[in-house]
């Protein structure tokens, strides 16, 4: 190892240790009464689908009852712990760190296959764990949105692993079904997973016995997941397609925190989806960098942090190496899947609020792009890649720390 590589390795290792210190602090600071999934699990334990109260503002009010709007699987994960420790169970963050660690292990296996290099694999995994929004959502696992997103990212990663590394359609479908029951839009991975499972040299549009068998194996568990979700919605709201989002932010719940008032105004007056949100979301997705406000006579006092986040590609430019991967059919289907999921969120009333650094909603489609990032890196890129990963890790850590300081 050259002196330059040794220095870079030490610097990267130092950042990892700092991240772990922040993780440890997040565990120590977690308190009960913050994660809505504890309420959902407690309701189930008492034979109810509604809840008595709402820990956050993202709950639905329907026929006088309060409901958790989020997909149910993270509540199932929390269920045994809430059964043992009660509704004020306060170890959600360690649970997200478990998902975080498992995600790193699975991505190591994927990256080994895609890069063929131990050094590149290490850099790719460091980028995934510590230079994307994944670290931030794991640290914030005491809240419902981040808890679900961490597990959804793990399940979608596992689906890609079983499609790419094991070529197992049944298990790929199982894990995308689990991902869907955590984050709904991951169901859109199915066409891409099908393409991954098609043998090289076989036309993807060929319909024969093998194609039908492949499709049925892949779709079996997602269809079960869809059925579970539709029944769950029907029992609660009288319609299989009604998730509860139509009834969020009722005036009876009040206005809540001042910094989120604009979201309630958007939903109440413009709706969940609107073209009016497009410019705002595009700017924050592609243009805006991390921003901290300063006040005072000398503009030296930290005042606030832009909780709408920053552009993923400005915080983590190493992701653009995905476009150096071979432009074959998997690339185009993968890119199309990312574009569809991203495109839908650009018209959504929220871009991931609250978040520091990169946009957390990108985690819904980012696993696909990460495959092509791993394919795009080459041994000759190891030095520049390490520098880019160090930069992205440093920016992400800085924003997490600064955001935490401002919040307190």
C-alpha positions as CSV (number, residue, x, y, z in Angstrom):
1,X,0.0,0.0,0.0
2,X,1.4,3.4,-1.0
3,X,1.6,6.3,1.5
4,X,-1.2,8.1,-0.3
5,X,-3.5,5.1,-0.1
6,X,-2.6,4.6,3.6
7,X,-3.5,8.2,4.4
8,X,-6.8,8.0,2.5
9,X,-7.7,4.7,4.3
10,X,-6.9,6.3,7.7
11,X,-9.1,9.3,6.8
12,X,-12.0,7.1,5.7
13,X,-11.6,4.9,8.8
14,X,-11.7,8.0,11.0
15,X,-15.0,9.1,9.4
16,X,-16.5,5.7,10.0
17,X,-15.5,5.9,13.7
18,X,-17.2,9.4,13.9
19,X,-20.3,8.0,12.3
20,X,-20.4,5.2,14.8
21,X,-20.0,7.7,17.7
22,X,-23.0,9.6,16.4
23,X,-24.9,6.3,16.1
24,X,-24.0,5.5,19.7
25,X,-25.2,9.0,20.8
26,X,-28.5,8.5,19.0
27,X,-29.1,5.2,20.9
28,X,-28.4,6.8,24.2
29,X,-30.7,9.8,23.5
30,X,-33.7,7.8,22.3
31,X,-36.8,8.2,24.4
32,X,-40.2,6.6,24.3
33,X,-43.3,8.1,22.8
34,X,-41.8,9.1,19.4
35,X,-42.3,6.2,17.0
36,X,-45.9,5.8,15.7
37,X,-45.2,2.1,14.9
38,X,-45.3,1.5,18.7
39,X,-48.9,2.8,18.7
40,X,-49.8,0.7,15.7
41,X,-48.4,-2.5,17.3
42,X,-50.1,-1.6,20.7
43,X,-53.4,-1.2,18.9
44,X,-53.0,-4.7,17.3
45,X,-52.2,-6.2,20.7
46,X,-55.5,-4.7,22.0
47,X,-57.5,-6.0,19.0
48,X,-57.8,-2.6,17.3
49,X,-56.7,-1.1,14.0
50,X,-57.0,2.4,15.2
51,X,-54.9,4.1,17.9
52,X,-55.8,6.2,20.9
53,X,-53.4,9.1,20.1
54,X,-50.9,10.1,17.4
55,X,-47.2,10.7,18.2
56,X,-46.8,12.7,15.1
57,X,-49.0,14.7,12.7
58,X,-49.1,12.2,9.9
59,X,-52.1,10.3,11.1
60,X,-55.6,10.0,9.6
61,X,-58.9,10.8,11.2
62,X,-61.7,8.7,9.8
63,X,-65.2,8.5,11.3
64,X,-63.9,9.8,14.6
65,X,-61.1,7.3,14.9
66,X,-57.3,7.9,14.5
67,X,-55.4,5.6,12.2
68,X,-51.7,5.2,11.3
69,X,-51.4,5.7,7.6
70,X,-48.1,4.0,7.0
71,X,-47.7,0.4,5.6
72,X,-48.0,-2.2,8.3
73,X,-44.8,-4.4,8.1
74,X,-42.6,-2.2,10.3
75,X,-45.3,-2.4,12.9
76,X,-45.0,-6.2,12.6
77,X,-41.3,-5.9,13.2
78,X,-41.9,-3.8,16.3
79,X,-44.8,-5.9,17.6
80,X,-42.9,-8.4,19.8
81,X,-40.9,-5.6,21.4
82,X,-44.0,-3.5,22.1
83,X,-45.6,-6.6,23.5
84,X,-42.7,-7.1,26.0
85,X,-41.9,-3.4,26.9
86,X,-45.1,-1.5,26.2
87,X,-46.1,1.4,24.0
88,X,-43.1,3.5,25.3
89,X,-40.6,1.0,24.0
90,X,-37.5,3.1,23.1
91,X,-35.0,1.0,21.3
92,X,-36.1,1.6,17.7
93,X,-32.7,3.1,16.8
94,X,-30.8,-0.1,17.6
95,X,-33.3,-2.0,15.4
96,X,-32.6,0.4,12.5
97,X,-28.9,-0.1,13.1
98,X,-29.4,-3.8,12.8
99,X,-31.1,-3.2,9.4
100,X,-28.3,-0.8,8.5
101,X,-25.6,-3.5,9.3
102,X,-27.5,-6.2,7.4
103,X,-27.8,-3.8,4.4
104,X,-24.0,-3.3,4.5
105,X,-23.5,-7.1,4.5
106,X,-25.8,-7.7,1.5
107,X,-24.3,-4.8,-0.5
108,X,-20.8,-6.2,0.1
109,X,-22.0,-9.4,-1.5
110,X,-23.5,-7.6,-4.4
111,X,-20.6,-5.2,-4.9
112,X,-18.1,-8.1,-4.8
113,X,-19.9,-9.6,-7.8
114,X,-20.2,-6.4,-9.7
115,X,-16.7,-4.9,-9.2
116,X,-14.6,-8.0,-8.9
117,X,-12.3,-6.0,-6.6
118,X,-12.1,-6.0,-2.8
119,X,-10.8,-2.4,-2.7
120,X,-13.6,-1.2,-5.0
121,X,-16.1,-3.2,-3.0
122,X,-15.1,-1.6,0.2
123,X,-15.4,1.9,-1.3
124,X,-18.8,1.2,-2.8
125,X,-20.1,-0.2,0.5
126,X,-18.7,2.9,2.4
127,X,-20.5,5.1,-0.1
128,X,-23.8,3.3,0.3
129,X,-23.7,3.2,4.1
130,X,-22.2,6.6,4.9
131,X,-22.5,8.9,1.9
132,X,-26.2,8.4,1.0
133,X,-29.3,9.4,3.1
134,X,-29.2,5.8,4.6
135,X,-27.0,6.8,7.6
136,X,-29.3,9.7,8.4
137,X,-32.5,7.7,8.4
138,X,-30.9,5.0,10.5
139,X,-29.9,7.6,13.1
140,X,-33.5,8.9,13.1
141,X,-35.0,5.5,13.5
142,X,-36.9,6.6,16.6
143,X,-39.4,8.2,14.2
144,X,-41.9,6.3,12.0
145,X,-40.8,7.6,8.6
146,X,-37.1,6.7,9.1
147,X,-37.8,3.4,10.7
148,X,-39.9,2.2,7.7
149,X,-37.4,3.6,5.2
150,X,-34.4,1.8,6.7
151,X,-36.2,-1.6,6.6
152,X,-37.6,-0.9,3.2
153,X,-34.1,-0.2,1.9
154,X,-32.9,-3.5,3.3
155,X,-35.7,-5.5,1.8
156,X,-35.3,-3.9,-1.7
157,X,-31.5,-4.6,-1.4
158,X,-32.2,-8.2,-0.6
159,X,-34.6,-8.5,-3.6
160,X,-31.8,-7.3,-5.9
161,X,-29.3,-9.6,-4.3
162,X,-31.5,-12.7,-4.9
163,X,-32.2,-11.6,-8.5
164,X,-28.6,-10.7,-9.3
165,X,-26.4,-13.1,-7.3
166,X,-28.7,-16.1,-6.8
167,X,-31.1,-15.7,-9.7
168,X,-33.9,-16.8,-7.4
169,X,-37.2,-15.4,-8.6
170,X,-39.2,-16.6,-5.6
171,X,-36.9,-14.9,-3.0
172,X,-36.5,-11.8,-5.1
173,X,-40.3,-11.5,-5.1
174,X,-40.6,-12.3,-1.4
175,X,-38.3,-9.4,-0.5
176,X,-39.8,-6.9,-2.9
177,X,-43.2,-7.8,-1.3
178,X,-41.7,-7.1,2.1
179,X,-40.3,-3.8,0.8
180,X,-43.7,-2.9,-0.6
181,X,-45.3,-3.4,2.8
182,X,-42.7,-0.9,4.2
183,X,-42.4,1.6,1.3
184,X,-45.2,1.3,-1.3
185,X,-43.4,2.4,-4.5
186,X,-40.9,-0.4,-4.3
187,X,-43.5,-2.6,-6.0
188,X,-42.4,-0.8,-9.2
189,X,-39.1,-2.8,-9.1
190,X,-40.9,-5.8,-10.5
191,X,-40.3,-5.2,-14.2
192,X,-36.6,-4.5,-13.5
193,X,-36.3,-7.7,-11.4
194,X,-37.8,-9.7,-14.2
195,X,-35.3,-8.3,-16.7
196,X,-32.4,-9.1,-14.3
197,X,-33.7,-12.7,-14.2
198,X,-33.9,-13.1,-17.9
199,X,-30.8,-15.0,-19.3
200,X,-28.3,-13.0,-21.4
201,X,-29.1,-13.5,-25.0
202,X,-32.7,-14.3,-24.4
203,X,-35.1,-11.6,-25.7
204,X,-36.9,-10.0,-22.7
205,X,-40.1,-9.8,-24.6
206,X,-40.2,-13.5,-25.5
207,X,-43.4,-15.2,-24.1
208,X,-43.0,-18.9,-23.6
209,X,-43.3,-21.5,-20.8
210,X,-40.1,-20.4,-19.2
211,X,-41.1,-16.7,-19.2
212,X,-44.5,-17.5,-17.7
213,X,-43.0,-19.6,-15.0
214,X,-40.4,-16.9,-14.2
215,X,-43.1,-14.2,-14.0
216,X,-45.3,-16.3,-11.8
217,X,-42.5,-17.1,-9.4
218,X,-41.5,-13.5,-9.2
219,X,-45.0,-12.2,-8.8
220,X,-46.3,-14.7,-6.2
221,X,-45.3,-13.0,-3.0
222,X,-45.9,-9.4,-4.3
223,X,-49.4,-10.4,-5.2
224,X,-49.9,-11.8,-1.6
225,X,-48.4,-8.5,-0.3
226,X,-50.8,-6.5,-2.4
227,X,-53.8,-8.6,-1.2
228,X,-52.7,-8.1,2.5
229,X,-52.5,-4.3,1.9
230,X,-55.8,-4.1,0.1
231,X,-57.6,-6.1,2.8
232,X,-55.9,-4.0,5.5
233,X,-57.1,-0.8,3.8
234,X,-60.6,-2.1,3.2
235,X,-61.1,-3.1,6.8
236,X,-60.0,0.4,8.0
237,X,-61.4,2.7,5.4
238,X,-63.9,0.8,3.4
239,X,-61.8,0.8,0.2
240,X,-58.8,-1.4,-0.8
241,X,-57.1,1.6,-2.5
242,X,-57.6,4.0,0.4
243,X,-54.4,4.1,2.5
244,X,-55.6,6.8,4.8
245,X,-53.6,9.6,3.2
246,X,-56.9,11.3,2.1
247,X,-57.7,11.9,5.7
248,X,-54.3,13.2,7.1
249,X,-53.7,16.5,8.7
250,X,-57.4,17.0,9.9
251,X,-58.0,20.4,11.5
252,X,-59.0,18.6,14.7
253,X,-55.3,17.7,15.2
254,X,-54.3,21.4,15.2
255,X,-51.4,23.0,13.4
256,X,-48.5,21.2,15.1
257,X,-44.9,22.4,14.7
258,X,-44.5,25.8,12.9
259,X,-41.8,24.5,10.5
260,X,-44.2,21.9,9.1
261,X,-47.3,24.2,8.7
262,X,-46.7,24.5,5.0
263,X,-47.2,20.8,4.5
264,X,-50.6,20.9,6.1
265,X,-51.6,23.9,4.0
266,X,-50.4,22.1,0.9
267,X,-52.4,18.9,1.6
268,X,-55.5,20.8,2.7
269,X,-55.6,23.3,-0.1
270,X,-53.7,21.7,-3.0
271,X,-53.9,17.9,-2.3
272,X,-51.3,15.1,-1.9
273,X,-50.1,15.4,-5.5
274,X,-50.0,18.6,-7.5
275,X,-48.0,20.1,-10.3
276,X,-47.5,23.1,-8.0
277,X,-44.9,21.1,-6.1
278,X,-42.8,20.3,-9.1
279,X,-40.5,23.2,-9.2
280,X,-39.8,23.1,-5.4
281,X,-39.0,19.4,-5.6
282,X,-36.9,19.6,-8.7
283,X,-34.8,22.4,-7.1
284,X,-34.2,20.4,-4.0
285,X,-33.5,17.2,-5.9
286,X,-31.0,18.6,-8.4
287,X,-29.9,22.1,-7.5
288,X,-30.0,23.0,-3.8
289,X,-27.0,22.3,-1.7
290,X,-27.0,21.8,2.1
291,X,-27.8,25.1,3.8
292,X,-27.5,26.6,7.3
293,X,-28.8,30.0,8.2
294,X,-26.8,32.5,10.3
295,X,-28.2,35.5,12.1
296,X,-27.0,38.2,14.4
297,X,-25.2,41.5,13.8
298,X,-22.1,39.7,12.6
299,X,-24.0,36.8,11.0
300,X,-22.1,34.4,13.2
301,X,-25.0,32.7,15.1
302,X,-26.5,29.4,13.9
303,X,-30.1,30.1,13.4
304,X,-31.6,27.2,11.5
305,X,-31.1,24.4,9.1
306,X,-32.9,23.9,5.8
307,X,-35.0,20.8,6.8
308,X,-36.0,20.2,3.2
309,X,-32.5,18.8,2.5
310,X,-30.2,19.0,-0.5
311,X,-29.5,17.5,-3.9
312,X,-28.5,13.9,-3.7
313,X,-26.1,14.4,-6.6
314,X,-24.4,17.4,-5.0
315,X,-23.9,15.6,-1.7
316,X,-22.9,12.3,-3.3
317,X,-21.5,13.0,-6.8
318,X,-19.9,9.5,-6.8
319,X,-23.4,8.2,-7.8
320,X,-22.9,9.7,-11.3
321,X,-20.4,6.9,-12.0
322,X,-23.4,4.8,-12.6
323,X,-23.6,6.3,-16.0
324,X,-20.2,4.7,-16.8
325,X,-21.8,1.2,-16.6
326,X,-22.5,-0.6,-19.8
327,X,-25.7,0.8,-21.4
328,X,-27.5,-2.5,-21.9
329,X,-31.1,-3.5,-21.3
330,X,-30.7,-3.9,-17.5
331,X,-29.3,-0.3,-17.4
332,X,-32.2,1.1,-19.4
333,X,-34.9,-0.8,-17.5
334,X,-33.2,0.2,-14.2
335,X,-32.9,3.8,-15.2
336,X,-36.6,3.8,-16.3
337,X,-37.6,2.4,-12.9
338,X,-35.6,5.1,-11.0
339,X,-37.2,7.7,-13.3
340,X,-40.7,6.6,-12.7
341,X,-40.4,6.5,-8.9
342,X,-38.5,9.8,-8.8
343,X,-41.0,11.4,-11.2
344,X,-43.9,10.5,-9.0
345,X,-42.2,12.1,-5.9
346,X,-41.6,15.3,-7.8
347,X,-45.3,16.0,-7.7
348,X,-45.7,14.9,-4.1
349,X,-46.5,17.4,-1.3
350,X,-43.4,16.5,0.7
351,X,-39.8,15.9,-0.5
352,X,-38.9,14.0,2.6
353,X,-39.3,16.6,5.4
354,X,-37.5,16.7,7.8
355,X,-34.0,15.8,6.6
356,X,-30.5,17.1,6.7
357,X,-28.2,16.7,3.7
358,X,-29.5,14.5,0.8
359,X,-33.1,13.7,-0.1
360,X,-34.3,10.6,1.9
361,X,-37.0,9.7,-0.6
362,X,-34.3,8.8,-3.1
363,X,-33.7,5.6,-1.0
364,X,-36.9,4.2,-2.7
365,X,-35.1,4.0,-6.0
366,X,-31.4,4.4,-5.1
367,X,-30.7,0.6,-4.7
368,X,-31.1,0.2,-8.5
369,X,-28.8,3.1,-9.3
370,X,-26.2,1.7,-6.9
371,X,-25.9,-1.5,-8.9
372,X,-24.8,0.5,-11.9
373,X,-22.5,2.7,-9.8
374,X,-20.8,-0.6,-8.7
375,X,-20.6,-1.6,-12.4
376,X,-19.3,1.8,-13.5
377,X,-16.3,1.9,-11.2
378,X,-13.0,0.5,-12.5
379,X,-9.7,-0.3,-10.7
380,X,-8.1,2.8,-12.3
381,X,-10.8,4.9,-10.5
382,X,-9.9,3.7,-7.0
383,X,-8.0,6.8,-6.0
384,X,-10.6,9.4,-7.3
385,X,-13.4,7.2,-6.0
386,X,-11.9,7.2,-2.5
387,X,-11.6,11.0,-2.6
388,X,-15.2,11.4,-3.7
389,X,-16.5,8.9,-1.1
390,X,-14.5,10.8,1.6
391,X,-16.0,14.1,0.4
392,X,-19.6,12.7,0.5
393,X,-19.1,11.0,3.9
394,X,-17.7,14.3,5.3
395,X,-20.6,16.4,4.0
396,X,-23.2,13.9,5.2
397,X,-21.6,13.7,8.7
398,X,-21.2,17.5,8.9
399,X,-24.9,18.0,8.0
400,X,-26.1,15.4,10.5
401,X,-24.0,17.0,13.3
402,X,-24.9,20.6,12.4
403,X,-28.5,19.7,12.0
404,X,-28.5,18.0,15.4
405,X,-26.9,21.1,17.0
406,X,-29.4,23.5,15.5
407,X,-32.3,21.3,16.5
408,X,-31.2,21.3,20.1
